[in-house]
């Protein structure tokens, strides 16, 4: 009748477009990425996302990966934006599993990951399965990372992707992994500085009250300056059985006697853990080492080993670290010197 044509959004009563009506339209047309509602509901978000030992920002990042909420090529394509569907590294369709796990660039990054055993990430079905696999990744020393590493690696892969896409600036796979480890370590150190001072235990003195059936565990090390080798000895006193669990080992390329003492103490914890001892009292005649552990002030030289010790400590029901005089540590001292002497004879 001569009236001007106008656009009308028929999914709202007013005829005007709203975000809510647009969202409802996408739900009805199945325009969201692949997971059915039941998969999201049955997934343990608390265990694999919100309880992960990483920064709050990266927990939200993991949630976005699992929910398919990142602005990836697959999501753009589902919304009709085909110009942004390709991975900037290889040109394939960009999904979460592709970008973080399957892309040749991502594989180069993961090949440099300092983890004990890397699962086959190329056969991961979806991002939810990737989050579950991430919980099994454990960093190896001397990285000093006892918390989650998956979130830091994925975050830096995401940063590299954005730099390449928006600034045409390439970041190498080795740099991505180095940045991930460095930032994870910085965050862990920052958490230690945020702890209230009243939680810091005494420097060298043992607690006044022990739980029942505590096992004293002594460690000691012997070190040679000329060869940079060290002998390690440990003795776990199992009072209930009336016996001792002792052991010794040696290692090379040890830069200082303090580092040797730290490794010996770590071996003591591993021996107690393998013997299923629940309550341990760790004793060393290295006052500097005990002071560093109890004050949470980790020197750079010992950082990786002391972070491993902290990680192992949570596997015991009770644990404390204290200094003892050298004359009370003769058994562990004898084992350490004996294994170092035998190793030196074998070398010559």
C-alpha positions in Angstrom: 0.0 0.0 0.0 3.0 2.3 -0.4 4.5 1.7 3.1 8.2 1.3 3.3 9.6 -2.1 3.7 11.3 -2.7 7.1 13.1 -5.6 8.8 11.1 -7.6 11.3 12.5 -10.2 13.7 9.6 -12.7 13.9 11.0 -14.6 17.0 10.1 -11.7 19.3 6.7 -10.2 20.0 7.8 -6.7 19.3 9.5 -7.6 16.0 12.8 -6.2 17.2 15.9 -8.3 17.7 17.1 -9.1 21.2 20.0 -11.1 22.4 17.7 -13.4 24.3 15.6 -14.2 21.3 18.7 -14.7 19.2 20.1 -17.1 21.8 16.8 -19.1 21.8 16.9 -19.3 18.0 20.4 -20.7 18.1 19.3 -23.4 20.6 16.4 -24.4 18.5 18.5 -24.7 15.3 21.3 -26.6 17.2 23.9 -24.0 16.2 26.0 -24.6 19.3 29.1 -26.9 19.3 29.0 -30.6 19.6 28.3 -31.6 23.2 24.7 -32.6 24.2 23.4 -31.0 27.4 23.7 -34.4 29.2 27.5 -34.5 28.6 27.9 -31.1 30.2 25.6 -32.1 33.1 27.4 -35.4 33.8 30.9 -33.9 33.6 32.7 -33.3 36.9 33.4 -29.6 36.5 34.6 -29.2 40.1 37.2 -31.9 39.8 38.6 -31.2 36.4 38.2 -27.4 36.3 37.3 -25.5 39.5 39.5 -27.6 41.9 42.5 -27.6 39.6 45.6 -26.0 41.3 46.0 -23.1 38.9 45.2 -19.4 38.8 41.5 -18.4 38.8 41.9 -16.8 35.4 43.1 -20.1 33.9 40.3 -22.0 35.6 37.9 -19.8 33.7 40.0 -20.5 30.6 39.7 -24.3 31.1 35.9 -23.9 31.6 35.7 -22.1 28.2 37.7 -24.8 26.6 35.3 -27.5 28.0 32.1 -25.5 27.1 33.3 -24.6 23.6 33.1 -21.0 24.5 36.4 -19.8 23.0 36.2 -17.7 19.7 37.6 -20.6 17.6 37.1 -21.2 13.9 34.7 -24.1 14.5 32.4 -21.7 16.5 32.7 -19.0 13.9 31.8 -21.4 11.2 28.7 -22.6 13.2 27.6 -19.0 13.2 28.1 -18.5 9.5 31.4 -16.6 9.7 33.4 -18.8 7.4 36.3 -16.3 6.9 37.6 -17.1 10.4 37.3 -20.9 10.4 40.9 -21.9 9.6 43.7 -22.6 12.1 46.4 -19.8 11.6 49.1 -22.4 12.0 48.1 -25.1 9.5 44.9 -24.0 7.8 42.7 -26.8 9.1 39.3 -26.2 10.7 40.1 -24.8 14.1 38.5 -26.6 17.0 39.6 -26.7 20.7 41.1 -30.2 20.3 42.8 -29.2 17.1 44.4 -26.0 18.3 45.5 -27.3 21.7 46.3 -30.9 20.9 46.2 -32.0 17.3 47.7 -29.1 15.3 51.4 -29.8 14.2 52.4 -26.7 16.1 50.6 -27.9 19.3 52.4 -31.3 18.9 55.7 -29.6 18.8 54.8 -27.8 22.0 53.7 -30.9 23.8 56.8 -32.8 22.6 58.8 -30.4 24.8 56.5 -30.9 27.9 58.5 -32.0 31.0 55.9 -34.6 32.1 56.5 -38.1 33.4 54.2 -39.8 30.8 52.4 -38.0 28.0 49.2 -39.7 26.9 48.3 -39.9 23.2 46.7 -36.5 22.8 46.0 -36.9 19.1 43.2 -39.4 19.8 41.3 -37.3 22.3 37.6 -37.3 21.3 36.6 -33.9 22.6 37.7 -31.1 25.0 36.0 -32.7 28.0 38.1 -35.8 27.6 41.2 -33.6 27.3 40.4 -32.0 30.6 40.2 -35.4 32.2 43.5 -36.5 30.7 45.1 -33.3 32.0 44.6 -34.4 35.6 47.1 -37.3 35.1 50.0 -35.0 33.9 52.8 -34.7 36.4 55.8 -32.4 35.9 59.3 -33.8 36.3 62.0 -32.2 38.3 63.8 -29.8 38.2 60.9 -27.7 36.9 59.7 -27.1 40.5 56.1 -27.3 39.4 53.9 -29.3 41.7 50.6 -28.0 40.4 48.7 -28.3 37.1 50.7 -27.7 33.9 48.0 -28.3 31.3 46.3 -25.0 31.8 49.5 -23.0 31.5 50.6 -24.8 28.3 47.1 -24.3 26.7 47.1 -20.7 27.8 50.4 -20.0 26.1 49.4 -21.9 22.9 46.3 -19.6 22.9 48.6 -16.5 23.2 50.8 -17.8 20.4 47.7 -18.3 18.2 46.5 -14.8 18.9 49.9 -13.2 18.2 50.1 -15.0 14.8 46.5 -14.2 13.9 46.3 -10.6 14.9 49.9 -9.4 14.8 51.4 -11.9 12.3 54.1 -12.6 14.9 55.3 -16.2 15.2 56.2 -17.6 18.6 58.3 -20.8 18.5 57.1 -24.0 20.2 60.1 -24.0 22.5 59.3 -20.4 23.6 55.7 -21.4 24.3 56.8 -24.2 26.6 59.4 -22.1 28.3 56.8 -19.3 29.0 54.3 -21.9 30.3 56.8 -23.4 32.8 58.1 -19.9 33.8 54.6 -18.5 34.5 53.5 -21.6 36.3 56.5 -21.4 38.6 56.0 -17.6 39.2 52.4 -18.2 40.2 53.4 -21.0 42.6 56.0 -18.8 44.2 53.5 -15.9 44.5 51.1 -18.2 46.4 53.8 -19.0 49.0 54.3 -15.3 49.6 50.5 -14.8 50.1 50.4 -17.3 53.0 49.7 -15.8 56.4 52.9 -15.7 58.5 51.3 -17.7 61.3 51.2 -20.7 59.1 55.0 -20.8 58.7 56.3 -23.6 61.0 59.3 -23.2 63.3 62.6 -23.2 61.5 64.4 -26.1 63.1 62.6 -27.3 66.2 60.3 -30.3 66.1 56.7 -29.9 67.2 56.0 -30.5 70.9 53.2 -33.1 70.2 53.4 -36.0 67.8 50.5 -38.2 66.6 50.9 -41.8 67.6 53.2 -44.1 65.6 55.4 -41.4 64.1 58.4 -42.9 62.2 61.7 -40.9 62.5 63.4 -40.7 59.1 67.1 -39.6 58.9 68.9 -38.4 55.8 72.4 -37.3 55.0 74.7 -36.7 52.0 78.4 -36.8 51.3 79.8 -34.6 48.5 83.1 -34.4 46.6 84.1 -31.1 45.2 86.6 -32.3 42.6 84.2 -34.8 40.9 80.8 -33.1 41.8 79.5 -36.5 42.9 77.4 -37.2 46.0 76.5 -40.1 48.1 73.1 -40.2 49.6 71.9 -42.2 52.7 68.7 -42.6 54.5 67.4 -44.5 57.5 63.7 -44.9 58.4 63.2 -46.2 61.9 60.1 -48.4 62.0 59.6 -48.6 65.8 56.5 -50.8 65.7 58.3 -53.6 63.7 61.6 -53.1 65.6 63.5 -52.7 62.3 65.0 -50.1 60.1 64.5 -49.4 56.4 67.7 -47.9 55.0 69.1 -47.3 51.6 71.7 -45.4 49.7 72.5 -44.1 46.3 74.9 -41.8 44.5 74.6 -39.2 41.8 76.8 -36.9 39.7 76.8 -33.4 38.5 75.8 -32.1 41.9 76.8 -28.4 42.2 77.0 -28.1 46.1 76.7 -30.1 49.3 73.4 -28.3 50.1 71.9 -29.6 46.9 73.1 -33.1 47.8 71.5 -32.9 51.2 68.2 -31.8 49.5 68.3 -34.8 47.1 69.0 -37.2 50.0 66.0 -35.9 51.9 63.8 -36.3 48.8 65.0 -39.9 48.5 64.1 -40.4 52.2 60.6 -39.3 51.4 60.3 -41.6 48.4 61.5 -44.5 50.5 58.9 -43.8 53.2 56.2 -43.4 50.6 57.0 -46.7 49.0 56.9 -48.4 52.4 53.4 -46.9 53.1 54.5 -45.1 56.2 51.7 -42.6 57.1 53.4 -40.4 59.8 57.0 -39.3 59.3 59.4 -37.1 61.2 62.1 -36.1 58.7 65.5 -35.2 60.3 68.6 -33.8 58.7 71.9 -32.4 60.0 71.8 -29.7 57.4 70.4 -26.7 59.2 70.3 -24.6 56.1 68.1 -27.2 54.3 65.6 -27.5 57.1 65.4 -23.7 57.4 64.7 -23.4 53.7 61.9 -26.1 53.8 60.2 -24.8 56.9 60.4 -21.1 56.0 59.2 -21.8 52.4 62.1 -19.6 51.2 63.5 -21.7 48.4 66.9 -20.8 47.0 67.0 -21.0 43.2 69.7 -23.7 43.4 67.2 -25.9 45.4 64.0 -24.7 43.9 63.1 -27.8 41.8 64.1 -30.4 44.5 62.3 -28.5 47.3 59.1 -28.2 45.2 59.3 -32.0 44.6 59.7 -32.4 48.4 56.6 -30.2 49.0 54.7 -32.2 46.4 55.6 -35.5 48.1 54.8 -34.2 51.6 51.0 -34.1 50.9 51.0 -37.9 50.5 51.6 -38.3 54.3 49.0 -38.0 57.1 51.6 -36.2 59.2 55.0 -34.8 58.3 57.5 -32.4 60.0 61.1 -31.5 59.2 63.7 -30.7 61.9 67.4 -30.4 62.4 69.5 -32.9 64.4 73.2 -32.7 65.3 75.6 -34.7 63.2 76.4 -37.1 66.0 72.7 -38.2 66.0 72.8 -38.9 62.3 75.7 -41.3 62.2 73.8 -44.2 60.5 72.7 -42.2 57.5 76.1 -40.4 57.4 77.9 -43.8 57.2 75.7 -45.0 54.3 76.2 -41.8 52.3 80.0 -41.9 52.7 80.2 -45.6 52.0 78.3 -45.3 48.7 80.3 -42.3 47.6 83.6 -44.1 48.4 82.5 -47.1 46.4 81.4 -45.0 43.5 84.7 -43.1 43.5 86.6 -46.4 43.3 84.5 -47.6 40.5 85.1 -44.4 38.5 88.9 -44.8 38.8 
